[in-house]
């Protein structure tokens, strides 16, 4: 149900941002890329538990730096015509991407934890 709500809000937002579609797509791109890199770095598996905090910090700094670089790139290329639409799009897709990555990670972990059915010989 939440997936349907996210998809319908995404389509509705793209229609409402009609004249500022480039700002909308720039917010989408920057948000999903930064959240994806953050998750990729922060939730790496490691043999050393002491590195968990370091990986979380690396994910945080990667998200912040990619967001700053993405905003600077979008402004330089004149993709962000409406900062308000960009900010709303970035906020929405940052939340949506975080939810999606967390659900996917949960799905993968529960699938790995379930024992395989063994057929008798």
Helices and strands as residue ranges (DSSP letters): H 2-16, G 18-20, H 21-42, H 51-76, H 83-113
